[in-house]
Amino acid sequence: MKRKLLLALTLTLTLTACSPQIVREYVKPECSPPPKPTLPEIDAQALHDAVGEDTYGKLLRSNWKRDAYAEEMRVMLMVLCKSP
């Protein structure tokens, strides 16, 4: 009985000593957002006349969504990097 207990204890200690250590490394993301590109100036009325009401509305909504996404990414970087 003692022999089995000693063997179990030895085995437990051996396995515990050989278990891998968990190492956590925190990686800080790149905190500087890319520069906002300079877009060409486009006359809204001329564009509306050229592409029509439906296409102009789609372009406008697409632009709003892209701007909202860019703002969301900017805020996310601020939170992740804890910048003011």
KANORPE-V658283 format. One record per residue. N is the residue number from 1. RES is the residue in one letter. PHI is phi in whole degrees, -180 to 180 (* if undefined). BURIAL is 1 if it has 24 or more other ideal C-beta (glycine too) atoms within 12 Angstrom, else 0. D_LAST is the distance of its C-alpha to the last C-alpha in Angstrom with 2 decimals. Layout:
N/RES/PHI/BURIAL/D_LAST
N/RES/PHI/BURIAL/D_LAST
//
This chain:
1/M/*/0/66.31
2/K/-64/0/64.78
3/R/-65/0/64.74
4/K/-66/0/62.73
5/L/-65/0/60.28
6/L/-64/0/59.92
7/L/-65/0/59.45
8/A/-64/0/56.78
9/L/-65/0/54.93
10/T/-63/0/55.20
11/L/-64/0/54.01
12/T/-62/0/51.03
13/L/-65/0/49.98
14/T/-65/0/50.51
15/L/-68/0/48.43
16/T/-67/0/45.62
17/A/-69/0/45.52
18/C/-93/0/45.44
19/S/-70/0/42.70
20/P/-69/0/39.64
21/Q/-86/0/36.55
22/I/-91/0/33.34
23/V/-115/0/30.54
24/R/-106/0/27.00
25/E/-120/0/24.67
26/Y/-95/0/21.05
27/V/-105/0/19.92
28/K/-86/0/16.33
29/P/-71/0/16.01
30/E/-63/0/15.53
31/C/-97/0/11.83
32/S/-102/0/12.46
33/P/-69/0/13.74
34/P/-65/0/17.12
35/P/-65/0/17.64
36/K/-73/0/18.81
37/P/-70/0/22.57
38/T/-85/0/24.48
39/L/-95/0/26.92
40/P/-70/0/30.31
41/E/-77/0/31.10
42/I/-125/0/33.56
43/D/-71/0/35.68
44/A/-61/0/35.16
45/Q/-68/0/38.73
46/A/-64/0/40.26
47/L/-65/0/38.42
48/H/-59/0/39.50
49/D/-65/0/43.05
50/A/-75/0/43.07
51/V/-105/0/41.82
52/G/95/0/42.88
53/E/-62/0/41.37
54/D/-64/0/40.73
55/T/-66/0/39.15
56/Y/-63/0/37.03
57/G/-62/0/35.73
58/K/-64/0/34.96
59/L/-63/0/33.10
60/L/-64/0/31.08
61/R/-64/0/30.15
62/S/-62/0/29.36
63/N/-65/0/27.00
64/W/-62/0/25.22
65/K/-64/0/24.91
66/R/-65/0/23.57
67/D/-63/0/20.89
68/A/-64/0/19.97
69/Y/-65/0/19.93
70/A/-62/0/17.69
71/E/-66/0/15.12
72/E/-62/0/15.55
73/M/-67/0/15.04
74/R/-63/0/11.80
75/V/-66/0/10.45
76/M/-63/0/12.22
77/L/-63/0/10.70
78/M/-61/0/7.08
79/V/-69/0/8.95
80/L/-64/0/11.19
81/C/-97/0/9.10
82/K/54/0/6.61
83/S/-94/0/3.81
84/P/-69/0/0.00
//
